[in-house]
């Protein structure tokens, strides 16, 4: 009870003209957020109520004593006559913005309710606007307190935002630099300012593409030595992969599971060609051109559980049309005690300009019908010999193609074992 009373008094004195020069309210509001994380809702009520009553008291102090206080202040400091006149004009013309957002502007917040009363803003108007400001101002520190108590890693949205910013930092920086160049060109009245800024952006995008694929792709790779220590259940796996670390990208389907030491032998028996990948192979631009000439271009990375594929294969095809599969080693199955590999099998049917891994680039477009590729692989496996088992199990969800998914599926996953 005394803790709640302390939070109330801290927020109350932070809002009263005079004492708020000495009493910062932020620590009390952050403390309320800490208590909220543990279920202490009364702490939040206390800081809101304290701020509300403090604002009202400051308003009525300004209403009754503000005019006389201003006269004494002007006699002492005549130079502030013009700033006070500007304050009065701003308060009357833009009362909503001044009152509602004062608590977001730091040092001026403590004087605004007093000035609103001094300038005879209607009480109902002040109360409404101040309540909005109270929810915004107190709320921001309560949220920070809650997040500090929870830990950023336990707040998925914050983690997702951090991943997005980290992955897109160069593209965001390039975009801001291009906008700044365009604005500077307009100010300096450059001819074709838009063309110069666009050219700068295009050159930057090309540079980001080169550095992403040939310099930075292997930065996301971590050691896989301990993967076999992961004990997993195929029914609980995530059957989606993404075109970057962030899950903002539309998902692609995981539609194959292989139980065994490695799917490499199976792939070779079926006539699949092993591809090189940007993350697992040290590729230079000359290597890339050589692979393209052989119709076996490197596979772009997809990410499952934050990691790019461990290997990739394709069937013979053209540069724009081919079947390919990416494989991830996920750990050891709880029931069979065998290594579990998951595969994302799909068909390339052209090229498209798309966001990928924090950049804008040209990649293969993927056919949405991933089930047909799954069923073709199943037929191929069953034609090999009697040693191989292949069956469809309902391990994933039925999915329609939409903004979050680049595919549609009945949710069945092909499980292959020997």
C-alpha positions as CSV (number, residue, x, y, z in Angstrom):
1,X,0.0,0.0,0.0
2,X,2.8,2.4,0.9
3,X,4.5,1.7,-2.4
4,X,1.4,2.6,-4.3
5,X,0.9,5.8,-2.2
6,X,4.5,6.7,-3.0
7,X,3.9,6.3,-6.7
8,X,0.8,8.5,-6.4
9,X,2.7,11.2,-4.5
10,X,5.6,11.1,-6.9
11,X,3.3,11.6,-9.9
12,X,1.2,14.2,-8.1
13,X,4.1,16.4,-7.2
14,X,5.6,16.0,-10.6
15,X,2.5,17.7,-12.0
16,X,2.1,20.6,-9.6
17,X,3.6,23.9,-10.5
18,X,6.5,24.6,-8.1
19,X,7.3,21.2,-6.6
20,X,7.7,19.7,-10.1
21,X,11.0,21.6,-10.3
22,X,12.3,19.3,-7.7
23,X,10.4,16.1,-8.1
24,X,10.9,14.2,-11.4
25,X,8.0,11.9,-12.1
26,X,9.7,9.6,-14.6
27,X,11.2,7.1,-12.0
28,X,7.8,6.7,-10.4
29,X,6.1,6.0,-13.8
30,X,8.8,3.5,-14.7
31,X,8.4,1.8,-11.3
32,X,4.7,1.5,-12.0
33,X,5.5,-0.3,-15.3
34,X,7.7,-2.7,-13.3
35,X,4.8,-3.4,-11.0
36,X,2.4,-3.8,-13.9
37,X,4.6,-6.6,-15.3
38,X,4.0,-8.5,-12.0
39,X,0.3,-7.8,-12.1
40,X,0.3,-4.6,-10.0
41,X,-2.4,-2.7,-11.9
42,X,-3.0,-0.3,-8.9
43,X,0.5,1.1,-9.5
44,X,-0.6,2.4,-12.9
45,X,-3.8,3.7,-11.5
46,X,-1.9,5.5,-8.8
47,X,0.5,7.4,-11.2
48,X,-2.4,8.3,-13.6
49,X,-4.5,9.6,-10.7
50,X,-1.6,11.5,-9.2
51,X,-0.8,13.1,-12.6
52,X,-4.5,13.9,-13.2
53,X,-5.0,15.7,-9.8
54,X,-1.7,17.5,-10.1
55,X,-2.6,18.9,-13.5
56,X,-6.0,20.0,-12.2
57,X,-4.4,21.7,-9.2
58,X,-1.8,23.5,-11.4
59,X,-4.6,24.6,-13.7
60,X,-6.6,26.2,-10.9
61,X,-3.5,27.8,-9.3
62,X,-2.9,29.4,-12.7
63,X,-6.6,30.4,-13.0
64,X,-6.6,32.2,-9.6
65,X,-3.0,33.4,-9.1
66,X,-1.4,33.3,-12.6
67,X,-2.3,36.8,-13.7
68,X,-0.8,38.4,-10.6
69,X,2.2,36.2,-10.8
70,X,2.8,37.3,-14.4
71,X,2.6,41.0,-13.4
72,X,5.2,40.6,-10.7
73,X,7.4,38.6,-13.1
74,X,7.2,41.4,-15.7
75,X,8.1,44.0,-13.2
76,X,11.2,42.0,-12.4
77,X,12.1,40.9,-15.9
78,X,10.4,43.2,-18.5
79,X,12.2,41.4,-21.4
80,X,10.0,38.4,-21.1
81,X,6.9,40.4,-22.2
82,X,7.1,39.3,-25.8
83,X,7.7,35.5,-25.0
84,X,4.7,35.6,-22.7
85,X,2.6,37.2,-25.4
86,X,3.7,34.5,-27.8
87,X,2.8,31.9,-25.2
88,X,-0.7,33.3,-24.8
89,X,-1.2,33.4,-28.6
90,X,0.0,29.9,-29.0
91,X,-2.1,28.6,-26.1
92,X,-5.3,30.1,-27.6
93,X,-4.7,29.2,-31.2
94,X,-3.3,25.7,-30.7
95,X,-4.5,24.7,-27.3
96,X,-5.0,21.0,-28.2
97,X,-1.5,20.5,-29.5
98,X,0.1,22.5,-26.7
99,X,-1.8,20.8,-23.8
100,X,-2.1,17.3,-25.2
101,X,1.5,16.9,-26.2
102,X,3.2,18.9,-23.5
103,X,4.1,15.8,-21.5
104,X,6.1,14.5,-24.6
105,X,8.2,17.7,-24.7
106,X,10.2,17.3,-21.5
107,X,11.0,20.6,-19.7
108,X,8.0,22.6,-20.8
109,X,5.5,20.0,-19.4
110,X,5.6,21.3,-15.8
111,X,4.3,24.8,-16.7
112,X,1.6,24.1,-19.3
113,X,-1.3,23.4,-17.0
114,X,-0.5,26.5,-15.0
115,X,-0.3,28.6,-18.2
116,X,-3.6,27.1,-19.5
117,X,-5.3,28.3,-16.3
118,X,-3.6,31.7,-16.5
119,X,-4.9,32.2,-20.0
120,X,-8.4,31.2,-19.0
121,X,-8.7,28.1,-21.3
122,X,-12.1,26.6,-20.6
123,X,-11.9,23.9,-17.9
124,X,-13.7,21.2,-19.9
125,X,-11.4,21.7,-22.9
126,X,-8.3,21.7,-20.7
127,X,-9.4,18.5,-18.8
128,X,-10.0,16.6,-22.0
129,X,-6.7,17.7,-23.7
130,X,-4.8,17.2,-20.4
131,X,-6.2,13.7,-20.1
132,X,-5.0,12.8,-23.5
133,X,-1.6,14.2,-22.7
134,X,-1.6,12.3,-19.4
135,X,-2.2,8.9,-21.1
136,X,0.5,9.6,-23.7
137,X,3.1,11.0,-21.3
138,X,2.6,8.7,-18.4
139,X,1.9,5.8,-20.7
140,X,5.3,6.0,-22.4
141,X,7.2,5.6,-19.2
142,X,4.9,2.8,-17.9
143,X,5.6,0.9,-21.1
144,X,9.3,1.4,-20.8
145,X,9.1,0.1,-17.2
146,X,7.1,-2.9,-18.3
147,X,9.6,-3.7,-21.0
148,X,12.6,-3.4,-18.7
149,X,10.9,-5.8,-16.3
150,X,10.0,-8.2,-19.0
151,X,13.3,-8.0,-20.8
152,X,13.5,-7.1,-24.5
153,X,14.0,-10.7,-25.5
154,X,10.6,-11.6,-24.0
155,X,8.7,-9.1,-26.1
156,X,8.4,-10.5,-29.6
157,X,7.4,-7.3,-31.3
158,X,10.5,-5.5,-30.0
159,X,12.7,-8.3,-31.0
160,X,11.1,-8.3,-34.5
161,X,11.6,-4.6,-34.8
162,X,15.3,-4.8,-33.8
163,X,15.8,-7.6,-36.3
164,X,14.2,-5.6,-39.1
165,X,16.3,-2.5,-38.4
166,X,19.5,-4.5,-38.1
167,X,18.8,-6.4,-41.4
168,X,17.7,-3.2,-43.3
169,X,20.2,-0.7,-41.8
170,X,22.1,-0.2,-45.1
171,X,18.9,0.1,-47.2
172,X,17.4,2.5,-44.8
173,X,20.6,4.6,-44.7
174,X,20.7,4.6,-48.5
175,X,17.1,5.7,-48.7
176,X,17.6,8.6,-46.2
177,X,20.8,9.7,-48.0
178,X,18.9,9.7,-51.4
179,X,16.1,11.8,-49.9
180,X,18.6,14.2,-48.4
181,X,20.4,14.5,-51.7
182,X,17.1,15.2,-53.5
183,X,16.1,17.8,-50.9
184,X,19.5,19.5,-51.1
185,X,19.3,19.5,-54.8
186,X,15.9,21.2,-54.7
187,X,17.2,23.8,-52.3
188,X,20.2,24.5,-54.5
189,X,18.0,24.5,-57.6
190,X,20.0,21.7,-59.3
191,X,18.9,20.8,-62.8
192,X,17.4,17.2,-62.8
193,X,17.7,16.9,-59.0
194,X,15.4,13.9,-59.1
195,X,17.5,12.2,-61.7
196,X,20.7,12.7,-59.7
197,X,19.1,11.4,-56.5
198,X,17.6,8.4,-58.4
199,X,21.0,7.6,-60.0
200,X,22.6,7.8,-56.5
201,X,19.9,5.4,-55.2
202,X,20.3,3.0,-58.1
203,X,24.1,2.8,-57.8
204,X,23.7,2.3,-54.0
205,X,21.2,-0.5,-54.6
206,X,23.7,-2.3,-56.9
207,X,26.5,-1.8,-54.4
208,X,24.3,-3.3,-51.6
209,X,23.4,-6.3,-53.8
210,X,27.1,-7.0,-54.5
211,X,28.2,-6.7,-50.9
212,X,25.2,-8.7,-49.6
213,X,25.8,-11.7,-51.9
214,X,29.6,-11.7,-52.1
215,X,30.7,-10.2,-48.8
216,X,28.1,-10.5,-46.0
217,X,26.0,-13.6,-46.8
218,X,28.2,-15.9,-44.7
219,X,28.0,-13.6,-41.7
220,X,24.8,-15.3,-40.6
221,X,26.2,-18.8,-40.5
222,X,26.9,-20.4,-37.1
223,X,28.5,-23.7,-36.3
224,X,26.2,-26.7,-36.7
225,X,28.3,-29.0,-34.5
226,X,25.8,-29.1,-31.7
227,X,22.6,-29.5,-33.9
228,X,22.4,-33.2,-33.3
229,X,22.1,-32.5,-29.6
230,X,18.7,-30.8,-30.3
231,X,15.9,-33.3,-29.6
232,X,12.9,-32.4,-31.7
233,X,9.5,-33.6,-32.6
234,X,8.5,-33.3,-36.2
235,X,5.0,-32.5,-35.2
236,X,6.2,-29.4,-33.4
237,X,8.5,-27.9,-36.1
238,X,7.8,-24.7,-37.9
239,X,7.1,-25.5,-41.5
240,X,7.8,-22.1,-42.9
241,X,11.0,-20.4,-44.1
242,X,11.7,-16.7,-44.9
243,X,13.7,-14.6,-47.3
244,X,15.6,-12.9,-44.4
245,X,16.1,-13.0,-40.7
246,X,12.9,-11.0,-40.1
247,X,9.5,-12.7,-40.5
248,X,8.1,-9.6,-42.3
249,X,8.8,-11.4,-45.5
250,X,6.1,-13.6,-47.0
251,X,6.7,-17.2,-45.9
252,X,7.7,-20.1,-48.2
253,X,6.8,-23.6,-47.5
254,X,8.7,-26.4,-45.8
255,X,7.1,-29.5,-47.4
256,X,9.6,-32.3,-47.1
257,X,11.1,-34.2,-44.1
258,X,14.0,-36.6,-44.4
259,X,14.8,-39.0,-41.6
260,X,18.4,-40.1,-41.8
261,X,22.0,-39.1,-41.7
262,X,21.9,-36.9,-44.8
263,X,19.6,-36.5,-47.8
264,X,22.6,-36.1,-50.1
265,X,22.7,-39.7,-51.2
266,X,19.0,-39.7,-52.0
267,X,19.3,-36.5,-54.1
268,X,22.1,-38.0,-56.2
269,X,20.2,-41.2,-56.8
270,X,17.3,-39.1,-58.0
271,X,19.5,-37.2,-60.4
272,X,19.5,-33.9,-58.5
273,X,22.5,-31.6,-58.9
274,X,24.0,-30.0,-55.7
275,X,24.0,-26.2,-55.8
276,X,26.4,-23.8,-54.3
277,X,24.9,-21.2,-52.0
278,X,26.0,-17.7,-51.1
279,X,26.1,-18.4,-47.4
280,X,27.8,-21.8,-47.3
281,X,30.3,-21.4,-50.2
282,X,32.9,-18.7,-50.6
283,X,31.8,-17.3,-54.0
284,X,33.4,-14.6,-56.1
285,X,31.7,-12.8,-58.9
286,X,33.7,-14.8,-61.5
287,X,32.4,-18.1,-59.8
288,X,28.9,-16.8,-60.0
289,X,29.2,-16.1,-63.8
290,X,30.7,-19.6,-64.3
291,X,27.8,-21.2,-62.5
292,X,25.3,-19.2,-64.5
293,X,26.8,-20.3,-67.8
294,X,26.4,-23.9,-66.6
295,X,22.7,-23.3,-65.8
296,X,23.4,-24.1,-62.1
297,X,23.3,-20.6,-60.6
298,X,23.9,-20.4,-56.8
299,X,20.8,-20.7,-54.6
300,X,19.8,-17.6,-52.7
301,X,19.4,-18.2,-49.0
302,X,16.2,-18.9,-47.1
303,X,16.1,-18.8,-43.4
304,X,14.7,-21.3,-40.9
305,X,15.1,-20.6,-37.2
306,X,17.5,-17.7,-38.2
307,X,19.8,-20.0,-40.2
308,X,20.3,-20.4,-44.0
309,X,20.0,-23.8,-45.6
310,X,22.8,-26.3,-45.0
311,X,22.7,-27.7,-48.6
312,X,20.6,-27.2,-51.8
313,X,19.9,-29.1,-54.9
314,X,18.2,-28.6,-58.3
315,X,17.0,-30.7,-61.2
316,X,18.5,-30.0,-64.6
317,X,16.7,-26.9,-66.0
318,X,17.1,-23.5,-67.5
319,X,18.2,-20.3,-65.7
320,X,14.7,-19.2,-65.1
321,X,12.8,-22.5,-64.8
322,X,14.0,-25.3,-62.5
323,X,12.9,-27.4,-59.5
324,X,15.1,-26.9,-56.4
325,X,15.1,-27.9,-52.8
326,X,16.9,-26.4,-49.7
327,X,17.7,-28.6,-46.7
328,X,18.2,-27.8,-43.0
329,X,19.5,-30.2,-40.4
330,X,17.2,-29.6,-37.4
331,X,18.3,-32.2,-34.8
332,X,17.4,-35.7,-33.6
333,X,13.9,-37.1,-33.7
334,X,12.4,-38.0,-30.3
335,X,10.8,-41.2,-31.6
336,X,13.2,-42.7,-34.2
337,X,16.4,-41.2,-32.7
338,X,17.4,-40.3,-36.3
339,X,18.7,-37.0,-37.6
340,X,15.8,-34.9,-39.0
341,X,16.3,-32.8,-42.1
342,X,13.5,-30.5,-43.4
343,X,13.3,-29.4,-47.0
344,X,11.7,-26.4,-48.8
345,X,10.9,-27.7,-52.3
346,X,9.5,-25.4,-55.0
347,X,9.7,-24.5,-58.7
348,X,11.2,-21.4,-60.2
349,X,9.1,-20.0,-63.0
350,X,10.7,-16.7,-63.9
351,X,12.4,-13.6,-62.5
352,X,11.0,-10.9,-60.3
353,X,12.1,-7.8,-58.4
354,X,11.6,-8.4,-54.7
355,X,12.7,-7.4,-51.2
356,X,15.1,-10.0,-49.9
357,X,17.4,-10.1,-46.9
358,X,17.3,-6.3,-46.3
359,X,17.9,-5.3,-49.9
360,X,15.9,-5.0,-53.1
361,X,17.1,-7.5,-55.8
362,X,16.2,-9.7,-58.7
363,X,15.4,-13.3,-57.8
364,X,13.6,-16.2,-59.2
365,X,9.8,-16.1,-58.8
366,X,8.5,-19.2,-57.1
367,X,5.4,-21.1,-58.3
368,X,2.7,-21.0,-55.6
369,X,1.7,-24.7,-56.0
370,X,4.2,-26.4,-53.8
371,X,2.1,-29.5,-53.4
372,X,2.6,-30.6,-57.0
373,X,6.4,-30.5,-56.5
374,X,6.1,-32.5,-53.3
375,X,4.0,-35.1,-55.1
376,X,6.5,-35.4,-58.0
377,X,9.3,-36.0,-55.5
378,X,7.2,-38.6,-53.7
379,X,6.7,-40.5,-57.0
380,X,10.4,-40.3,-57.8
381,X,11.4,-41.7,-54.4
382,X,8.9,-44.6,-54.7
383,X,10.2,-45.5,-58.1
384,X,13.8,-46.0,-56.8
385,X,13.5,-49.3,-54.9
386,X,11.7,-50.9,-52.0
387,X,14.3,-49.6,-49.5
388,X,12.8,-46.1,-49.5
389,X,9.7,-45.1,-47.7
390,X,7.7,-42.0,-48.7
391,X,4.4,-40.9,-47.2
392,X,2.5,-37.6,-46.8
393,X,1.6,-36.6,-43.2
394,X,-0.5,-33.7,-42.0
395,X,2.3,-31.8,-40.2
396,X,1.7,-28.3,-41.5
397,X,-1.4,-26.1,-41.7
398,X,-3.7,-25.7,-44.7
399,X,-2.5,-22.4,-46.2
400,X,-3.9,-20.1,-48.9
401,X,-1.6,-17.7,-50.8
402,X,-1.9,-14.2,-49.4
403,X,0.3,-11.3,-48.2
404,X,1.9,-13.5,-45.5
405,X,2.5,-16.6,-47.7
406,X,3.9,-17.0,-51.2
407,X,2.3,-20.4,-51.6
408,X,-0.8,-22.5,-51.1
409,X,-0.8,-26.0,-49.6
410,X,-3.0,-28.7,-48.2
411,X,-0.7,-28.9,-45.2
412,X,0.7,-32.4,-46.0
413,X,4.4,-32.9,-45.7
414,X,6.3,-35.6,-47.5
415,X,8.3,-37.7,-45.0
416,X,11.1,-39.8,-46.5
417,X,13.2,-42.5,-44.8
418,X,15.2,-45.5,-45.7
